[in-house]
């Protein structure tokens, strides 16, 4: 993506994190919005959607 927008890889990564994106667990070249691509819950993790 950095070559398309003309930014360094580091700056592109910073901007992606700022908008709520995360890198792929299997392909470091892929990114997605956390809201559309949440990390899978691990056994024993609390449900982050619960209101306290």
HELIX and SHEET records of a PDB file:
HELIX    1   1 UNK A    2  UNK A    5  1                                   4    
HELIX    2   2 UNK A    9  UNK A   18  1                                  10    
SHEET    1   A 2 UNK A  21  UNK A  23  0                                        
SHEET    2   A 2 UNK A  31  UNK A  33 -1                                        
END                                                                             
